[in-house]
Amino acid sequence: MKKISLTLIGLYILLLNAFSQTIKDSSLYKARPLRLDEVNIVSSYYTQDGNHSAVTGGIGTEKVTDFSNGIELKFVGIDNQLRKHTLTTGAGLDHHTAASSAYVSKTGASQTGGTRLYPSIDWTVENETKRTSFGVGSYYSHEYNYKSFGADIHFSAKTKDKSGEFGAKFQGYFDQVTMIYPSELIPATTKVVNPGGTITITTASGRKKVVSASGAVISGDDHSDLPTSPRNTYTASFSYSQIVNARLQVMFLLDLVSQNGYLGLPFHRVYMSNGLDTIEKLPPTRFKLPVGVRANYFMGDNIVFRSYFRYYTDDWGIKSTTASLEVPIKVTPFFSVSPYYRYYKQTAATYFGPYKTHTLAEPYYSSNYSLSAFSSSFYGMGVRMAPPGGILNNEKVKDMEIRYGHYTQTTSLNSNVISISMTFK
């Protein structure tokens, strides 16, 4: 946890300098150019353990650690027609290690850690007179085994009395999955046994690597020249929110999600009933349909009930339900706690099977336990501080929140996550 603290302190000092020259806004209704209005930073640390790794065919360790840092900059301006322009830019950097990654090449440590970089940008224009907003966004994500580019357009319109709002968002993600096969399954044109028992493999793409007789990678495990396979995801999201009365607000949600391309991972093994191993094979298309509802109930001035329910179905055979409740409690005007709980349950995908249960007669197969039947619980607590003088007596640092959560799954998977976020104005 020292890493989280050091990261936040460094960003804190940097942002204090950035805000030292900020001029206060005289009026939101006067034309003014874009300027930095808000900065949000977050750091989190995540640990996970279990014994159903997809890399080793549904058995073996699922131990993972992840350290994540993100920053978001929000710029706000007013044009001559008094429309509000908001430009939001962000960037995140994750570093994770997974014990099962050492078995991507069967017994050799080919990839024990990874770093993911994901910048984003969004521009939104709000017309207060017409009660509408319109915006566009773009995203990029890069990790050792994939690259992803995304874009979206979004629109919202409020009712005449501003008590209701309809929203729509259309997104597209265009990924390239790097085809990193287990060493024993690499398509090869030649295999040459070297003195000492090592094997030089030349793949169909001309890539060479040296492995031991057991399959452990000794050299040449550079993924830069490996072929890739496309994966595209298209999402249409719709929402409608309504203020029912002074205490109750509700929102209805609908997503339509279509995917096509390579939807598995080439280093996810499947051990057949005859003991032979291969890689998972999944359909090249998938359609998902989640529908949900949120309801916020304000019990006086100090307690809020935030509830959520979602039903999900897809054409791979998975059906699931999610129910969650968070109760922010204002202990003082400047300090609040938020206990929360989420329950999830799903059926298994048609193509899932545990270790050594699939046969080659099946058209599709996977031993990835995220496609299995299970239920899970996620519970924890958030603590938020927003003193009138600012955090550490600096009025630019408006609030700080610390959240902790514990996750358990009936497949034996469990995890813990702690995050720290701060808002600068």
BELKA-V50406 format. One record per residue. PHI is phi in whole degrees, -180 to 180 (999 if undefined). Layout:
PHI
PHI
This chain:
999
-62
-62
-62
-62
-64
-63
-65
-63
-62
-66
-59
-63
-62
-76
-60
-66
-65
-92
-64
-104
-68
-96
-68
-75
-79
-164
-77
-106
-112
-62
-158
-72
-60
-149
-65
-112
-152
-130
-120
-127
-147
-129
-144
-131
-129
-129
-145
-149
178
-138
-134
-68
-70
-65
-109
79
93
-129
97
-66
-113
-66
-140
-127
-144
-119
-126
-133
-141
-139
-132
-113
-117
-109
-128
-148
-123
-89
-67
-95
61
-92
-89
-107
-125
-111
-117
-120
-149
-154
-133
-139
-113
-128
-134
-127
-133
-61
-71
-63
-66
-106
-58
-102
69
-124
-104
-79
-89
-157
-93
-151
-149
-125
-119
-116
-145
-80
-153
-150
-143
-127
-132
-117
-112
-106
-66
-66
-88
62
-129
-144
-144
-157
-135
-143
-147
-140
-144
-142
-139
-136
-62
-113
-165
-130
-139
-124
-135
-149
-150
-127
-142
-146
-146
-146
-94
-70
-60
-90
65
-87
-129
-148
-102
-133
-141
-142
-122
-124
-137
-118
-125
-107
-126
-93
-74
-86
-93
-88
-57
-59
-76
-118
-67
-61
-130
-92
-144
-135
-116
-82
-93
-58
98
95
-77
-125
-96
-110
-112
-81
-64
-88
90
-81
-117
-151
-111
-128
-79
-62
-85
104
-68
-77
-101
-157
81
-94
-87
-88
-64
-105
-77
-69
-124
-130
-79
-143
-117
-131
-122
-131
-117
-114
-130
-145
-141
-113
-144
-85
-76
-156
-64
-108
-120
-128
-130
-143
-109
-129
-144
-123
-120
-125
-125
-126
-150
113
-84
-103
-107
-131
-70
-101
-87
-80
-133
-95
-76
-63
-89
95
-74
-112
-149
-101
-62
-130
-126
-58
-83
-136
-157
-120
-120
-137
-97
-130
-151
-144
-115
-142
-114
-121
-97
-95
73
-94
-116
-132
-127
-104
-110
-114
-151
-138
-140
-116
-133
-145
-145
-87
-96
100
-85
-129
-146
-131
-130
-136
-142
-145
-126
-127
-66
-122
-85
-74
-134
-58
-122
-143
-141
-123
-137
-69
-147
-149
-135
-117
-138
-145
-141
-90
-81
-68
-58
-98
-88
-154
-66
-53
60
-117
-79
-128
-69
-72
-77
-71
-138
-161
-159
-115
-81
-72
-70
-100
-87
-80
-164
-129
-147
-130
-134
-143
178
-149
-116
-127
-121
-124
-143
-67
-61
-90
87
-68
57
61
-115
-67
-75
-93
-73
-156
-143
-132
-118
-129
-131
-141
-123
-120
-132
-131
-70
-86
91
-71
-147
-154
-136
-142
-131
-137
-131
-130
-139
-119
-111
-122
